[in-house]
Amino acid sequence: MAIDISRLNVLLVDDNSYMRALLKQILSAFGVRSIVECSDGSDAIRMMKDLPIDIVIADWMMEPVDGLDMTRLLRTAKDSPNPLVPIILLTGHTERHRVEEARDSGVTEFLSKPVSAKSVYDRIQQIVEKPRGFVRAERFSGPDRRRRDGDDLPADTEDRRKDKVVDVDSESEE
């Protein structure tokens, strides 16, 4: 079933203007009306201080601030404009260690190039329909890295982590 994403505010962060144009065209075809663009992570963070953003789609490789550094800053900086914002990381580098590095940096979803309209939609749908709790721990801040339902988790895992998962709805109201 299709979801209505027309009211989302999406921030595209990529140093390649052609990739931003492609993503903008895909999002517009899905009905998204509010799409903001910038060319690196530092511009994105500055822009987010002034604009409410619901989802960030960012390229990994950019200068001076790449997508991973932007993610880490958004997740952990005391002056972060939105540490809970879902971040879709876009990259052509899909080796397992890179996917794990992105996950461990606090990325919400991973999107490999070349992108398709379906792959973009699938990542957004995952974020909207199956949001994950947010974890704040000494060495990690980001969406819960587990994708299993709570019933599937070993009992000791749930007990160990239950006080570190933040209720996203209650935190965003503060």
N, C-alpha and C positions, 0 to 999 in steps of 0.2 A: 504494500500500500504506500502510495506517495505521501510524503509529509510536506507541509507548507513551510518553506524556508524564506518566503518573501520578506518577512519583517526582520531578518537577521542583519546585523551590521558586521560586515566582513572586511578584514584588513588583509590586503595582499602585500607581501614583503618579498621582493625579488629584484636583484640588480639587472635582470634581463627584461627589458620593456616588452619584448615579444611574448615571453611567458606570462607576464602580468596581463597582457591583452587577451591571450588565450583563456586564462583563468577567469577574467572578467566576462568574456563572452559566454563561457560555460555557466557561470553563476547567474548571469542575466537571463540565459535561456531557462533556468530553473525558477526565475521570478525574483531573484534577489535584487532589491532596488538600491540598497545602501552598500556600496563597495568603495573602499578607500585604498589608495595605493601609495607605497613608498619603496625606496630602493635599497635600504639596509636596516639592520636591527636597531641602530641608535635612533634613526628617524622614526621607526615604528614605536619605540618606547616614548619618545617625545609626543608623537601624535596621539597615543593612547591616554596621555595626561589630559587631553582636551576633548576627546571623543569617546563615547561608550562603544566598545567593541565586543561582539558576542563570540566571534571565532577569528583566529589568526591563521592564515595559510602562508608559511614562510619557507623560502629556499634555505638549504643548509649552507651552501658556499656563497658568501657575500663579503664584501669589504666595506667599511672597517669592522663592523660587528656582524658576524655570521648568525645563522638561525639558531645554532646551539647556544652560543653565548647570549643571544637575545632571550632564549628560553630560560636559561639559568638566571639571568638578571630579573626577568619577570617573575619567576618563581620565588626568588630568595631575597632580593633587594628590599630594604626597609621602606624605600620610597617608591616601590613598584606600583604602577597605576592599576594593575589588576592581576594579582598573582594566581587567580583561579581560572583565567581565560583559557578555553580550549585552544591548543596549538596543533595544527597539522603541519608536519615537517615534510617538505618536498625535496627530493634528491634523486640523482641518477646513481648514487652509490648505495647499493642494496646488500652489501656483504653483511653477514650475520653480526659481526662485531660492531658495525656501524648502526644497525638497527638497535642493538643492545645499548650502545652509547647514547643514542637518541632517547630511548626509553628511560635510561637512567638519568638523563638530564631534565626530565619532566615533560617530554613531548606527549601529547595526548594520542595522536594518530600519526602514522608514517605513510607517506604517499610517494611511490616510486615513479620516476619518469621513464618513458613517456606517459603522460596522464591521459585519461579518457574522461568523458563526461560521467560515465558510470562510476569510475573509481573516485572521482571527486564527490559525487553524490553519496556513494557508499560510506565514505569517511564522515561526511556531515551527518548522515542518517545515524551512524553509530554514536556520534557525540550527542545528538538530540534524543534519540530513543533509548540509549543505554548508557547514561552518564555514570562515570565511576566516581567513587568517593575520592576526596583529596587527602593526601597523606603529608604530614609534616613530621619529619624525623631529623635526627642530627645530621645524617648524610644524604638525605633525599627530601625533596619537596616537589610534589606533582600529583597527577592522577594515580590512583592505585594501579600498580602494574599488573595485578592479577585480573584476568578476564572471566574467571569462573564464578558461578553463583556461590553464595555463602555456604550452601548445603554441601558443596563439593569440596570444601576446604578441610584439611585435617584440623581436628579440634584444637591442637596446640597453636596453630597458626592464627586462628581467629582470636583466641585468648591473648596471644602475644601482641596483636596489632589493634585490638578493638579501641584502645584509647588514643590511637594516633590518627585515625581516619576522621577527617573534619566533615561535618555536614555542610555541604556547599551552600544550601539555601539559607541556613542560619548565619553563616559567616558573611555572606554578601549583604545581609541586612544591617550589619553592624556599622 
